[in-house]
Amino acid sequence: MYSSYEIFLVVGLIVSGSINTISVKWADTMEAPGRDGTIRKFHHPFVQSLSMFLGEFLCLIFFKLALLYYVKKKRSTEDRTIITGNQNFNPFILFFPAMCDMISTTVMYIGLNFTYASSFQMLRGGVIIFTALLSKVYLKRNLTIRHWLGIFIIIIGLATVGTSDLLLSQQKSESNSSYTTEAIITGDVLIFVAQIITAAQMVYEEKYVVSHDIPSLQVVGWEGVFGFVIMSILLVPFYYINVGPPLASNSSGSLEDFPDAIVQIMSNGFLFIALIGNILSIAYFNFVGISVTKEISATTRMVLDSVRTFFIWTFSLVVGWQAFHFLQPVGFIILFVGMCTYNNFLI
């Protein structure tokens, strides 16, 4: 049985993870006038990625405050699990995973503009496939029959989710007619391909970060610093790169129009709330996730992370972001079984 504190962590992980995806999608669905006065939907994936890194940066601030507190109080090692680890390392070893995080997150946010929030979350399960393959090649890890069975089940689940998305886009009764078949394919493919980059990030972190015994919260924080700085710099040239629709939907037609995003945020207070929700939820999600790993297990964290998909899907149905299709819950169940099989939760 879980203790009351462990239950608190479990609930916090599911709730904060669900809020994170929902807040990003909520911003995508809102409209506000831009710099040219034209009312458009808030399609600024690079700005949303910037806000995510700001949330990760908050983890570093929290870590430093916790470090200061424990050192000042001289608490025992058992009470210092959040900060336990090596402090003598070069932060720039985290630059590569930060860039992977930046690219994969931005690509997924672009894909989210074209597909459903629930599908966005389910398709992220594909990261297990690529992480397993890269681990076998670069970490020389042996994959057992259980691993291969889990991967096979996950592939079936992903195919089921993709099929349900295509069928939904063809339904005349669907509530959001802007999701055309072409848009669905584009969004799903972008999200799925981004998992390759995420897998590279995970494998790198396992090989180098774990060997240096760096506290997890500090890893997230430093990756937030690098991601925030580099993305802030990139927003300048992105403003002058003209791509037009459907990749760009802003006043200048550029790859990213940061001033246009600010004007839209100032024009619609709910957009500001959505971005704050993204920042705070990603910070809390990382903190709770690390706590779950330490207090319970990494396997439990992986399973709980997939459970939030159900809540995101349910919320999307309630608010009318998507219509119901029976293949969606079928795909979720298959993915869940595949993840549990891979992580030795069932066998």
N, C-alpha and C positions, 0 to 999 in steps of 0.2 A: 504493500500500500504506500502511496505517496504521502509525504508529510504536507502540512498546510502550506509551508513555504514552497515546496516543489509544485504543488497544485497552482499556487500563485504564479510561478515561473511558466508553467505549461499554458495557462490561460493567457498570460502576458505575451508569450511567443505567438500564439495563434491570433490574438486580437491585434497586436502591433503589426504583424506581417500582413494581415488582411487590410488594415487601414492604409498601409503603405501602397499596395496595389490599387485600392479603391480611390485613394486621394489623387494618384497620378491620372487614372482614367476619368475621374470626376473633372479634373482640370481640362482634359481633352474635350469633354462634352460641352463645356461652357463657352458662351459667346460674349464678346466685348468689342467696342470700337478700338481700332488701332490708331497709329499716327496719322493715317490718311482719312480717318473718320469712318471708314468702312467697318461694319460689324462682321467679325469672323470668329470662328472657333479658335480656341487657344492651342495652336499647334506649334509648340516651341520645345521640342525634345531635348535640345542642348541646354536650354535654361533649366529644364526639369532635372537633367543630369547634374548640372551645377548645384542645384539645391540638394540633391542626394548626397553629393560629396561634402557639402556643408554639414549635413547631418552626421556623416561619418567623422568629420573633423571634431564634432562635439564629443565623440567617444574619446579622443585624445585629451581633451580638456578634462573630462570626467576622470580619466586614468591618472592624470597628473594631480588632480585634487585628492583622489583616493590614495595615491602614493604619498603625498604630503601628510595626509591624515594618519596613515598607518605608521609612517616613520616617526611622526610627532608623538603618537600614542604608544609606540613601541609594542604593538600588538603581536601575538604569536603567529607563527607561520600558518597554522590552521585557519586563522581568521583573515588571511591575506591572499586568498586564492585568486582574486581579481588581478592583483599586481604581481603575483608570483612569476618569476622568470628572469631572463638575462636582460640587463640594462646596457651592457657594453656591446653595442652593435652599430653598424653603419646604417642609418635610416634609408640610404639610397638603394639598399638591396630590395626595398619595397617599391621602388619606382616602376619596375616591370609589371608586377601584379596590379599596380594602380592604373597603369595604362591599359592593361587588359580589361580591368573593371570599367574604365571610362568608355572604351570602344564598345564593349558588349552591352553595357547599360544604355548607351545612347542609341545603338542599333535596335535594341528591344523597345525603347520608348518610341522610336520611329515606327516600328512594327505595330505597336499598341494603337497608333492612330488609325490603323486599317483593320483591326480585328477586335475581338471581344476580350474583356478583362479576364474572364475565366479561362479562355483559351491561352491567353498570355501566360497565366500561371501554370496551366497544365503542360504547355509545350516546354517550359523551363525544366521539366523532368528529363528532357533529353540530355541534360548535362551529365547524367550518370553514365550514359553510353560512351560519350567522348572522354570523360574522366577515366573510365575503366581502360579504354584503349590506349590513351596516352600514358597511364600508369604502367601498363604492361610494357610499353616501348621504352620509356625513359626511367621508370623506377624499378623495372625488371620484376614487377609484381605478378605472381601467378594467379590466374583467374580460374576458379573452380567451376564445377558444373552448376553450382548454385548461382554464381555470378552470371554465367552465360544464360541460364534460364531466366534470371531476373531481367537481363538486357533484352532477351527475346520478347518477354511479356510487355516490357515498356515500349518496345517498337510497335507492338500490336495496339497498345493503348494510344500512342501518338497518332497512328494511322486512323484510329477510330475518332479521335478528336478532330483531326483534319477533315475527315469525311463529314462529320456533323456540321462543321463550319461551312463547308461548301453547300450542303443541303439547306442550311439556314439562310444563306445568301440568296437562294433561289426561291424561298418561300414568299409568296405575294403578301402574306399577312404579317411579315416581320415588322417590328416596330421601328427599326432604324434602317431605312431603305438606302442609306449612304454606303452601307457595306455591300459593295458589289462583289461578284465572284472574283474579279481581278484583284480587288483590294484585299479580300480575305486571303488569297494565295500569297500576295506580296507580304502582308503582315505576318502570316504564319511562317513563311520561309525565312524572313528576317529574324524573327524571334528564335527559330530553330537553329539557324546558322550561328547566331550569337552565342549559342551554348558551346560551340567549339572554342571560342575565345575564353569563355568562363572556365571551361575545363582546363585550358592551358594555365590560367591563373591559379586554379586549385592545385594542380600538379606542381607548379613552381613553388607555391607556398608550402606544400608538404615537403618538398625536397630541401628548400633553403631556410624557410622560416622556422619549421619544426626543429631542424638541426641546430639552430641558434637559440632555441628555447625562448622565443620572444612572446611576451604576454599577448593573448589574442586581441584584447581591447586596444592595445597599443598598435598592433598591426593594422586594425581597421582605421584607427585614428590617423596614422601616417599615410595610409593609402588615400584617406580623405584629403589630407593636406596636398599631396602631389596631384591628385585628381582635380581638386578645386583650382589650384594654381594654373595647371596646364589648360584646363577647360576655359578659364577666364582669359588666358592669352589667345586661345583659338577663336574665341567669340569675335575678336577684332577682324581677322581675315575672313571669317565666315560671313561677316556683314557685307563684304564686297564680292562674294561669289554668288552670282545669279544662277539659280537653277529653275525657278518657277514651279508651278503646280505639276504633279501632286506632292512632290517632296517639300515644297515650300508654300506656306499659306500665310503670308505676312505682307506688310505694307510695301516693302521693297522687293519682294520676290527673291530674296537672298536665302542662302543656306540657313542662316539664323539671323534674326533681326532683334538684338537685345533691347534697343530702345522701344521697339514696337511691343515687346513682351511687357516691359515696365508700364507702358501706357495702358495696355489691356488690364494689367493687375490693378493699377490705380483706378481704372474705370469700373471694375467689378470686385467688390470686397470678398466675394466667395472664392475667387481665384487666389487671393492672398491666403485665405484660410486653407485652401487645398494644398498650396505650396508649403505652408507651415506644417500641415499634417504630414506631408512627405518628409520634411526635414526631421521633425521630432520622432515620427514613427520609425524611420530607418535607424536613428540613433538608439532608441529604446529597443528595437528589434535585435540589433547587434549585441547590446548589453545582455538582454534576456537570453538570447541564443547561446552566448558564451557561458552564461550561468547554468543553463540547462545541460550543456555539454559537461561541465564540471560536476554538477550536483547529481545528474542522472546518467546520461550517456550521449555520445555523438549519434548513435543509431536512433535514439528517441527523438533527438532534434530533427533528424532527417525526415522521420515519419510525421512528426508534428508539422513540419514545414509543408508537407504535401496535404495535410488535413485542411489547412487554411483555404485551399482551393475550393472546397465545398462551400465555405462561407462566402467567398467571393462570387461563386456561381449563383448561390441563392440570392445574394444582394443584387446582382445584375438582373436577375429575373424580376425581383420585387420592384425595382426602380425603372424597369423597362429598357435597360440597355441592350437586352437581347431577348429573343423568343425561346421557348422551350423546345428542345429536341431530345428524344429519348437516348440518342447516341452520346450525348454529353455526359450524363451520369454513368453510362456504361464505360465510356473512355476513362472517366475518373477512377472508377473501381478497378479497371484493368491496370491503370498506371499505379494505383496505390498497392495493388497486389504485387506488381513487378518491383516496386521500390522496397517493399517489405521483404520480398524474396531475396533481392540483391543484398540487403543489409542484414540478412540472417535473422529477421524478426519473426518469420513464420516457420522456417525450417531450422 
